[in-house]
C-alpha cells in the first residue's frame, strides 16, 4: 500500500466512482472536454498523483496547483478540478473553490464516514493534544473503539501514522474516518487547527461534539490578527448540526465568541473552575506529582487524583470529561479513566533520572510554544519547585515574530535562569531570532544565557542546576527533529535531557 496515494488503505482498482458522480456532487460552473471515466483516488499534490486519480488544482499561499496539473495528468490523473479553464487533454471541472471541492469530493468518495462515526473535534490555542488524548481514554474506558487524529500521530485500527499536520488534509481525513467506520470504530477524537478550519480541511465532517480549550496569541503570521484567529476557531462551532454538543471553557473570555457562533438546536456544556460551569473542579490541591480535586458533574462530586501536573491540565481534564459525558459515557467511567491517565508525550513530561540521581533535579519537557502556554507551565513548576526554575526555550523561525519577546516575558516572571537556544530556525538566522527574544528580558531580574546549540543549552541547564532545582525544556515537546534552512536533523529533547542527566550523575557536566 502507498500511504500517500491511498490513505484509507484501499489498493488501486478498488473503491472507484464515476466522474459523473463527482460532477453531480460538485456542480461545476463549467466542464471542458467531458467524458465519463472511472476515478480511483483523489489527490492535490502532483507528486502523489497515480493512475486513475482526480487531481485538484488548489491555490495556496506559495504555489498554484494549476501549474502542476499537467504533471499530474502525465502521471495518470484522468481529470482535473480547477478554478479556471485549463488547456489539458483530460476533462476539467471548473469550480469556484478547489479547496471546497476537494473536501466535498473526499466526503462523497469515502461515503460520508462521519455519519457512521461519532467525531469529537477539539480546537483552541493550547491543550488540544492532552484534551484529545484524555477524551479518547474516557471513551476507551467506556469500551468503545476510538480513533485519534492529532499533532503527535494518527491512530486507528491498530495503525499509528506519524502526523504531518495537526489536522490531516481532506483526502486523508475522510479516508481515515472511512477506515475507522469499516473497522467498526464508534468514535474518533481529532484536533482541529485554525489552519485546517480556514483551509476547509474539515468541511463536511459531522461533529457530534466540538470542544474549545482557550484562545491566546499564536499563528498571527498566518491569520494576521487575533480577531481573524478567533473567527477561524469559531467556524468549528458554526458548522455544528442540531443535536450536537458544544463544550466551552467558562474561564476563557473567548468562549463568548464561540457561544455566539453555535447554531440553534446545539447544546452548550460549560466546563471550568467557575461555579457557573456545568462540569467543574472544586477543592484543588496542586502537587509536584499531580492534582487532587473534586470533579463536579451532573449527579454530584467525585474525589479524584489527576496524575497530570498543573492547573492547565485540570482544565484539560474537565474539557475531556464534558466531551465524554456528552457522548453518553458514565460519570464513574469518566472519573476512573481520568485518574488512570498518564502524561501525553512531550506535554509536561518528566524525564526519568538515571539510577542514583534520586530526582535531585526534576527535568520536564513540554511543547509550550506560545506566551500563554509557557507562562502557565512556568508558573506551575515555579510554584512546585523546591529550588530554582531553569528554562530552556527558543522560538521557531518563519513563524509569528510578535510572540518572541512575550515568550521571554513569560519566562522572566517565574524563572531564575533562562537559556535561549534554537527551536526550529527554518530559513531564519538563529542568532537573529534570539536577538528578538532577548528583548523581552529587558530589565528583568533573571540570569540569561544564549546558547544557540540546543543540545549544549540542555546540558548547560542540567549541569548548572542545584539539587532541588527544576529544569523545563520548552517548545518542541514530542518532536524528534530540528528544522534548519537546508536540512531536517534528528533531535529529541527527551533523549538529550536523559543523556545530560546521566552525564551529570557521572560527573561529566560542569556545575
C-alpha positions in Angstrom: 0.0 0.0 0.0 1.2 3.5 -0.8 0.3 5.6 2.2 0.2 8.9 0.3 -1.9 7.7 -2.5 -4.4 5.6 -0.7 -4.8 6.9 2.9 -7.7 4.6 3.7 -5.7 1.5 2.7 -7.7 0.9 -0.4 -5.4 -0.6 -3.1 -5.5 0.6 -6.7 -8.6 -0.7 -8.6 -10.9 -0.7 -5.6 -13.4 1.8 -4.4 -13.6 3.8 -7.6 -16.5 6.0 -8.5 -17.6 7.5 -11.9 -16.5 11.0 -12.8 -20.2 11.9 -13.4 -21.0 11.2 -9.8 -18.3 13.6 -8.6 -19.5 16.1 -11.2 -23.0 15.9 -9.9 -21.7 16.3 -6.3 -19.6 19.4 -7.1 -22.0 21.1 -9.5 -19.1 22.8 -11.5 -19.9 26.1 -13.3 -18.1 24.8 -16.5 -17.0 21.4 -17.8 -14.4 21.1 -20.5 -13.7 18.0 -22.7 -16.3 16.0 -20.9 -16.3 12.2 -20.9 -17.3 9.8 -18.2 -14.4 7.9 -16.6 -13.6 5.8 -13.6 -12.0 7.8 -10.8 -9.7 5.8 -8.5 -8.5 8.1 -5.8 -8.2 11.9 -5.2 -5.1 14.0 -4.9 -4.0 17.6 -4.8 -0.2 17.2 -4.9 1.2 16.2 -8.3 3.9 14.2 -6.6 1.3 11.9 -5.2 -0.7 11.5 -8.4 -1.4 8.0 -9.5 -3.1 6.4 -12.5 -6.9 6.9 -12.2 -6.7 9.8 -9.8 -8.8 13.0 -9.9 -6.4 16.0 -9.4 -7.5 19.1 -7.6 -5.6 22.3 -8.6 -5.5 24.2 -5.3 -4.2 27.7 -5.0 -2.0 28.1 -1.9 0.0 30.9 -0.4 3.1 29.8 -2.2 2.0 27.5 -5.0 -0.8 27.4 -7.6 -1.9 23.8 -8.2 -2.9 24.7 -11.8 0.8 25.0 -12.6 1.2 21.3 -11.7 -1.9 19.9 -13.3 0.0 18.8 -16.5 2.4 16.9 -14.3 -0.5 15.1 -12.5 -2.0 14.2 -15.9 1.4 12.9 -17.1 1.4 10.6 -14.1 -2.0 9.2 -14.8 -4.6 11.6 -13.5 -7.8 11.1 -15.5 -9.4 14.5 -14.9 -8.7 17.8 -13.1 -10.8 20.1 -10.9 -9.6 23.7 -11.1 -10.8 27.3 -10.5 -10.2 28.3 -14.1 -10.3 26.6 -17.5 -7.0 24.7 -18.2 -5.7 23.5 -21.6 -5.4 19.8 -20.8 -6.2 16.7 -22.7 -8.5 15.4 -20.0 -11.8 16.6 -18.6 -11.6 19.8 -16.5 -14.3 20.7 -14.0 -14.2 24.4 -13.2 -15.4 25.3 -9.7 -15.5 28.5 -7.6 -13.2 26.9 -4.9 -10.9 24.0 -5.4 -10.4 23.6 -1.7 -14.1 23.3 -1.0 -14.5 20.9 -4.0 -11.7 18.7 -2.6 -13.4 18.4 0.8 -16.8 17.7 -0.8 -15.4 15.1 -3.2 -13.5 13.4 -0.5 -16.6 13.2 1.6 -18.5 11.6 -1.3 -15.7 9.3 -2.4 -15.4 7.8 1.1 -19.1 7.6 1.6 -19.6 10.3 4.2 -17.9 8.3 7.1 -18.7 10.8 9.8 -22.3 9.6 9.6 -21.1 6.3 11.0 -18.5 7.5 13.5 -19.1 10.0 16.3 -16.5 12.6 15.7 -15.2 14.9 18.5 -13.3 18.0 17.4 -11.0 19.8 19.8 -9.8 23.3 19.0 -8.1 26.1 20.9 -4.6 27.5 21.2 -3.3 25.3 24.0 -4.3 22.0 25.4 -5.7 20.3 22.3 -3.4 17.3 22.3 -3.8 16.5 26.0 -7.6 17.1 25.9 -7.9 14.8 22.8 -5.9 12.0 24.5 -8.0 12.3 27.7 -11.3 12.1 25.7 -10.1 9.0 23.9 -9.0 7.5 27.2 -12.5 8.1 28.6 -14.3 6.6 25.6 -12.0 3.6 25.6 -12.7 3.1 29.3 -16.4 3.0 28.2 -15.4 0.1 25.9 -15.6 1.9 22.6 -13.3 1.6 19.7 -12.0 5.2 19.3 -9.6 6.6 16.7 -7.3 9.6 17.3 -6.1 12.2 14.8 -3.8 14.8 16.3 -0.5 16.6 16.5 1.6 13.6 17.5 0.1 10.8 15.4 -3.0 9.4 13.6 -4.0 6.2 15.4 -6.8 3.8 14.4 -7.4 0.2 13.6 -4.1 -0.9 15.0 -2.2 1.6 12.9 -0.1 4.5 14.1 0.9 7.1 11.4 3.2 10.0 12.5 1.3 13.2 12.0 2.5 15.6 9.3 -0.2 18.2 10.3 -2.3 18.6 13.4 -5.4 18.1 11.2 -4.9 16.0 8.0 -5.9 17.1 4.6 -9.5 16.3 3.4 -8.5 13.1 1.5 -6.6 11.6 4.3 -9.1 12.8 6.9 -12.1 11.3 5.1 -10.1 8.2 4.2 -9.0 7.6 7.8 -12.6 8.1 9.0 -13.8 5.6 6.4 -11.3 3.0 7.6 -12.4 3.6 11.2 -16.0 3.1 10.2 -15.2 -0.1 8.2 -13.3 -1.4 11.3 -16.4 -0.7 13.5 -14.9 2.2 15.5 -17.7 4.1 17.1 -15.9 7.3 17.7 -12.9 9.5 16.6 -11.3 12.3 18.6 -9.4 14.8 16.4 -7.6 18.0 17.0 -8.9 20.8 14.7 -6.4 23.5 14.0 -7.2 27.1 12.9 -5.3 26.5 9.7 -7.5 23.4 8.9 -10.7 25.4 9.5 -9.5 28.3 7.3 -8.4 25.9 4.6 -11.6 23.9 4.5 -9.9 20.6 5.6 -12.8 19.6 7.9 -15.5 20.8 5.6 -18.3 18.2 5.5 -17.2 16.4 8.7 -20.2 16.0 11.0 -19.0 16.7 14.6 -21.0 15.1 17.3 -19.2 17.2 19.9 -16.9 20.3 19.5 -14.6 21.4 22.3 -13.0 24.8 22.8 -10.0 24.9 25.2 -8.8 28.6 25.1 -7.5 31.4 22.8 -4.2 33.1 23.2 -1.7 34.6 20.8 -0.4 32.2 18.1 -0.3 31.9 14.3 -0.6 35.6 13.7 1.9 35.1 10.9 -0.9 33.3 9.1 -4.1 34.9 10.4 -2.8 38.5 10.8 -5.0 39.5 13.8 -6.4 37.9 16.9 -9.9 38.7 15.6 -9.2 36.7 12.5 -7.6 33.9 14.5 -10.7 33.7 16.8 -13.0 33.8 13.9 -11.3 30.8 12.3 -11.7 28.8 15.6 -15.4 29.8 15.7 -16.0 28.2 12.3 -15.9 24.8 14.0 -18.9 25.8 16.1 -20.8 27.5 13.3 -20.9 24.2 11.4 -22.4 22.1 14.2 -25.7 20.5 13.4 -28.8 20.4 15.7 -28.5 17.6 18.2 -24.7 18.0 18.6 -22.9 19.5 21.6 -20.5 22.4 22.1 -18.2 22.1 25.1 -16.8 25.5 26.1 -14.4 26.9 28.7 -16.3 29.1 31.2 -13.0 30.5 32.4 -11.9 31.8 29.0 -13.4 35.1 27.7 -13.1 33.9 24.1 -15.7 31.3 24.8 -18.3 34.1 24.3 -17.3 34.3 20.6 -17.6 30.5 20.3 -21.0 30.5 22.0 -22.3 33.2 19.6 -21.4 31.0 16.7 -23.3 28.0 18.0 -26.5 27.4 15.9 -29.9 26.8 17.3 -30.6 23.3 18.5 -27.0 22.7 19.6 -26.5 22.1 23.3 -23.8 24.0 25.2 -21.9 22.4 28.1 -19.6 24.6 30.1 -16.5 23.5 32.0 -14.0 25.3 34.2 -13.3 26.4 37.8 -16.2 28.8 37.8 -19.2 27.9 40.0 -21.3 28.5 36.9 -19.7 25.7 35.0 -21.7 22.5 34.4 -18.5 20.4 34.8 -16.1 21.9 37.3 -13.3 21.3 39.7 -13.5 22.3 43.4 -11.1 22.0 46.4 -8.0 22.0 44.3 -4.7 20.8 45.8 -1.8 21.1 43.4 1.2 19.0 43.9 4.5 18.0 42.1 3.1 14.7 41.0 -0.5 15.7 40.2 -3.6 17.4 41.5 -6.3 16.4 43.9 -9.7 17.9 43.4 -13.4 17.3 43.4 -14.8 16.6 40.0 -18.3 18.0 40.0 -20.7 16.6 37.4 -24.5 16.4 37.0 -25.1 13.8 39.6 -22.6 15.1 42.2 -18.9 15.3 43.0 -16.2 12.7 42.9 -12.9 13.0 44.8 -10.1 12.2 42.5 -6.3 12.4 41.9 -5.2 13.6 38.4 -1.6 12.4 37.7 -1.1 15.3 35.3 0.8 18.3 36.8 -0.6 21.8 36.7 -3.8 23.8 36.7 -3.9 23.8 32.9 -4.2 20.1 33.0 -7.2 20.3 35.3 -8.9 22.4 32.6 -7.9 19.8 30.0 -9.4 17.0 32.2 -12.6 19.0 32.7 -13.0 19.5 29.0 -12.4 15.8 28.4 -15.0 14.9 31.0 -17.6 17.2 29.5 -17.0 15.8 26.0 -17.1 12.1 27.0 -20.3 12.7 29.1 -21.9 14.4 26.0 -21.4 11.1 24.1 -23.1 9.0 26.9 -20.1 7.8 28.9 -21.0 7.3 32.6 -19.7 9.7 35.3 -17.9 6.8 37.2 -16.2 5.7 34.0 -15.0 9.2 33.2 -13.6 9.8 36.7 -11.8 6.4 36.7 -10.3 7.0 33.2 -9.0 10.4 34.2 -7.4 9.0 37.3 -5.7 6.3 35.3 -4.4 8.8 32.6 -0.7 9.5 32.2 1.1 12.4 30.7 0.9 12.7 26.9 4.4 12.5 25.2 6.1 15.9 25.4 3.4 17.5 27.5 4.9 18.4 30.8 6.6 15.0 30.6 9.0 14.1 33.4 12.3 12.8 32.1 13.3 9.9 34.3 16.6 10.4 36.0 19.1 7.5 35.9 19.5 5.3 38.9 21.5 7.1 41.6 20.4 10.7 40.8 17.5 10.3 43.1 15.4 13.0 41.5 17.7 15.8 42.7 17.0 17.8 39.5 13.4 17.3 38.2 13.5 17.8 34.5 10.4 18.3 32.3 9.9 18.5 28.6 6.9 20.5 27.3 5.5 21.6 24.0 4.7 25.1 25.2 5.4 27.4 22.3 3.1 30.3 22.9 3.4 33.1 25.6 0.3 31.9 27.5 1.3 28.2 27.4 4.8 29.0 28.5 3.6 31.3 31.3 1.3 28.6 32.6 3.8 25.8 32.7 6.5 28.0 34.2 4.1 29.2 36.9 3.2 25.6 37.7 6.7 24.4 38.0 8.0 27.5 39.9 5.3 27.1 42.5 6.1 23.4 42.9 9.9 23.5 42.7 11.9 23.1 45.9 14.7 25.4 44.5 15.2 27.5 41.4 13.5 27.1 38.0 15.8 26.9 34.9 14.1 27.2 31.5 15.5 26.2 28.1 13.5 27.7 25.2 13.6 29.4 21.8 11.2 30.4 19.1 10.6 28.9 15.7 11.7 30.6 12.5 9.3 31.8 9.8 6.5 31.9 12.3 4.7 34.6 14.3 7.5 37.0 15.3 5.2 39.0 17.5 5.3 36.4 20.2 9.1 36.2 20.6 9.6 38.9 23.2 6.4 38.0 25.1 7.8 34.4 25.4 10.8 35.9 27.2 8.5 38.0 29.4 6.6 34.9 30.4 9.8 33.1 31.4 11.1 36.1 33.3 8.1 36.1 35.6 8.9 32.7 37.0 12.4 31.5 36.2 15.7 32.2 37.9 17.8 31.2 34.9 16.8 31.3 31.2 18.8 29.6 28.4 17.9 31.0 25.0 18.5 28.5 22.2 17.4 27.3 18.8 13.9 25.8 18.3 13.2 25.2 14.6 15.0 28.2 13.0 14.0 27.1 9.4 15.2 29.8 7.0 16.0 32.4 9.6 19.3 33.1 11.3 19.1 31.6 14.8 21.1 34.4 16.3 18.6 37.0 14.8 15.7 35.1 16.4 17.4 35.1 19.8 18.0 38.9 19.4 14.2 39.4 19.2 13.5 37.0 22.0 16.1 38.6 24.3 14.3 42.0 24.1 11.7 40.6 26.4 14.2 40.2 29.2 15.0 43.9 29.4 15.0 45.0 33.0 14.1 41.5 34.3 15.9 40.0 37.3 16.7 36.7 35.6 20.0 35.3 34.5 20.0 34.9 30.8 22.4 32.7 28.7 22.5 32.5 24.9 23.5 29.0 23.6 22.4 28.5 20.1 23.1 24.8 20.0 20.1 23.3 21.7 21.9 20.2 22.9 24.5 22.4 24.6 21.8 24.5 26.1 20.1 21.5 27.7 23.4 20.2 29.0 24.2 23.6 30.5 20.9 24.0 32.3 21.0 20.5 33.8 24.7 20.8 34.7 24.3 24.1 36.4 21.1 23.3 38.3 21.5 22.6 42.0 19.9 19.8 44.0 16.2 20.6 44.3 16.1 22.8 41.3 13.7 22.1 38.3 14.6 22.3 34.6 12.0 22.9 31.9 12.9 22.3 28.3 10.1 24.0 26.3 9.0 24.4 22.7 9.4 21.1 21.0 7.8 18.5 23.2 7.2 15.3 21.3 9.1 16.4 18.2 12.0 14.2 17.2 13.7 16.6 14.7 15.0 20.1 14.2 14.3 22.1 11.0 17.1 24.2 9.6 17.3 26.2 6.3 18.6 23.3 4.3 18.1 20.2 6.4 16.0 18.4 9.0 18.1 16.6 11.6 17.1 14.1 14.3 16.7 15.8 17.7 14.6 14.8 20.7 14.5 17.0 23.8 13.7 14.0 26.0 16.7 12.0 24.8 19.0 14.9 25.1 17.8 15.6 28.6 18.2 11.9 29.6 21.8 12.0 28.3 22.5 15.2 30.2 21.1 13.8 33.4 23.3 10.7 33.0 26.3 12.8 32.3 25.6 14.9 35.4 25.4 11.8 37.6 28.7 10.6 36.2 30.3 14.0 36.9 30.9 14.8 33.3 29.0 18.1 33.3 30.4 21.3 34.7 28.4 22.6 37.7 
